[in-house]
């Protein structure tokens, strides 16, 4: 009958539903050498937990001082003040733009030259992107050697 109670307690223990008193009963039961072979693994577990519960850590643990925390606090306060001051000064000054700043060019030759420069820059960027497609083509060639897609 006692063996059945121990097995029931072990099921509760594995489910994490035992109380401290029930776990104490299990430890006391497994201290004895009269444990059936089917419960030998539990004897090792509870024996280990009893040995480890007697150990303690003797070294003193040093916690970091609060001086470093104060430095971060003052840094955060300074950053907040700078942010508020910056928002105050830059919020009150609207950006003033005239028609000459918007890219309106009256001379046809200068406008053509600027347009050609812009299109050349776009073309160069497109060609840079096109150069990377060579690697994709090489990847497809290698893939086709191993995988027949026909």
Secondary structure as a PSIPRED ss2 file (coil, helix, strand):
# PSIPRED VFORMAT (PSIPRED V4.0)

   1 X C   1.000  0.000  0.000
   2 X H   0.000  1.000  0.000
   3 X H   0.000  1.000  0.000
   4 X H   0.000  1.000  0.000
   5 X H   0.000  1.000  0.000
   6 X H   0.000  1.000  0.000
   7 X H   0.000  1.000  0.000
   8 X H   0.000  1.000  0.000
   9 X H   0.000  1.000  0.000
  10 X H   0.000  1.000  0.000
  11 X H   0.000  1.000  0.000
  12 X H   0.000  1.000  0.000
  13 X H   0.000  1.000  0.000
  14 X H   0.000  1.000  0.000
  15 X H   0.000  1.000  0.000
  16 X C   1.000  0.000  0.000
  17 X C   1.000  0.000  0.000
  18 X C   1.000  0.000  0.000
  19 X C   1.000  0.000  0.000
  20 X H   0.000  1.000  0.000
  21 X H   0.000  1.000  0.000
  22 X H   0.000  1.000  0.000
  23 X H   0.000  1.000  0.000
  24 X H   0.000  1.000  0.000
  25 X H   0.000  1.000  0.000
  26 X H   0.000  1.000  0.000
  27 X H   0.000  1.000  0.000
  28 X H   0.000  1.000  0.000
  29 X H   0.000  1.000  0.000
  30 X H   0.000  1.000  0.000
  31 X H   0.000  1.000  0.000
  32 X C   1.000  0.000  0.000
  33 X C   1.000  0.000  0.000
  34 X C   1.000  0.000  0.000
  35 X C   1.000  0.000  0.000
  36 X C   1.000  0.000  0.000
  37 X H   0.000  1.000  0.000
  38 X H   0.000  1.000  0.000
  39 X H   0.000  1.000  0.000
  40 X H   0.000  1.000  0.000
  41 X H   0.000  1.000  0.000
  42 X H   0.000  1.000  0.000
  43 X H   0.000  1.000  0.000
  44 X H   0.000  1.000  0.000
  45 X H   0.000  1.000  0.000
  46 X H   0.000  1.000  0.000
  47 X H   0.000  1.000  0.000
  48 X H   0.000  1.000  0.000
  49 X H   0.000  1.000  0.000
  50 X H   0.000  1.000  0.000
  51 X H   0.000  1.000  0.000
  52 X H   0.000  1.000  0.000
  53 X H   0.000  1.000  0.000
  54 X H   0.000  1.000  0.000
  55 X C   1.000  0.000  0.000
  56 X C   1.000  0.000  0.000
  57 X C   1.000  0.000  0.000
  58 X C   1.000  0.000  0.000
  59 X C   1.000  0.000  0.000
  60 X C   1.000  0.000  0.000
  61 X C   1.000  0.000  0.000
  62 X C   1.000  0.000  0.000
  63 X C   1.000  0.000  0.000
  64 X C   1.000  0.000  0.000
  65 X C   1.000  0.000  0.000
  66 X C   1.000  0.000  0.000
  67 X H   0.000  1.000  0.000
  68 X H   0.000  1.000  0.000
  69 X H   0.000  1.000  0.000
  70 X H   0.000  1.000  0.000
  71 X H   0.000  1.000  0.000
  72 X H   0.000  1.000  0.000
  73 X H   0.000  1.000  0.000
  74 X H   0.000  1.000  0.000
  75 X H   0.000  1.000  0.000
  76 X H   0.000  1.000  0.000
  77 X H   0.000  1.000  0.000
  78 X H   0.000  1.000  0.000
  79 X H   0.000  1.000  0.000
  80 X H   0.000  1.000  0.000
  81 X H   0.000  1.000  0.000
  82 X H   0.000  1.000  0.000
  83 X H   0.000  1.000  0.000
  84 X H   0.000  1.000  0.000
  85 X H   0.000  1.000  0.000
  86 X H   0.000  1.000  0.000
  87 X H   0.000  1.000  0.000
  88 X H   0.000  1.000  0.000
  89 X H   0.000  1.000  0.000
  90 X H   0.000  1.000  0.000
  91 X H   0.000  1.000  0.000
  92 X C   1.000  0.000  0.000
  93 X C   1.000  0.000  0.000
  94 X C   1.000  0.000  0.000
  95 X C   1.000  0.000  0.000
  96 X C   1.000  0.000  0.000
  97 X C   1.000  0.000  0.000
  98 X C   1.000  0.000  0.000
  99 X H   0.000  1.000  0.000
 100 X H   0.000  1.000  0.000
 101 X H   0.000  1.000  0.000
 102 X H   0.000  1.000  0.000
 103 X C   1.000  0.000  0.000
 104 X C   1.000  0.000  0.000
 105 X C   1.000  0.000  0.000
 106 X C   1.000  0.000  0.000
 107 X C   1.000  0.000  0.000
 108 X H   0.000  1.000  0.000
 109 X H   0.000  1.000  0.000
 110 X H   0.000  1.000  0.000
 111 X H   0.000  1.000  0.000
 112 X H   0.000  1.000  0.000
 113 X H   0.000  1.000  0.000
 114 X H   0.000  1.000  0.000
 115 X H   0.000  1.000  0.000
 116 X H   0.000  1.000  0.000
 117 X H   0.000  1.000  0.000
 118 X H   0.000  1.000  0.000
 119 X H   0.000  1.000  0.000
 120 X H   0.000  1.000  0.000
 121 X H   0.000  1.000  0.000
 122 X H   0.000  1.000  0.000
 123 X H   0.000  1.000  0.000
 124 X H   0.000  1.000  0.000
 125 X H   0.000  1.000  0.000
 126 X H   0.000  1.000  0.000
 127 X H   0.000  1.000  0.000
 128 X H   0.000  1.000  0.000
 129 X H   0.000  1.000  0.000
 130 X H   0.000  1.000  0.000
 131 X H   0.000  1.000  0.000
 132 X C   1.000  0.000  0.000
 133 X H   0.000  1.000  0.000
 134 X H   0.000  1.000  0.000
 135 X H   0.000  1.000  0.000
 136 X H   0.000  1.000  0.000
 137 X H   0.000  1.000  0.000
 138 X H   0.000  1.000  0.000
 139 X H   0.000  1.000  0.000
 140 X H   0.000  1.000  0.000
 141 X H   0.000  1.000  0.000
 142 X H   0.000  1.000  0.000
 143 X H   0.000  1.000  0.000
 144 X H   0.000  1.000  0.000
 145 X H   0.000  1.000  0.000
 146 X H   0.000  1.000  0.000
 147 X C   1.000  0.000  0.000
 148 X C   1.000  0.000  0.000
 149 X C   1.000  0.000  0.000
 150 X C   1.000  0.000  0.000
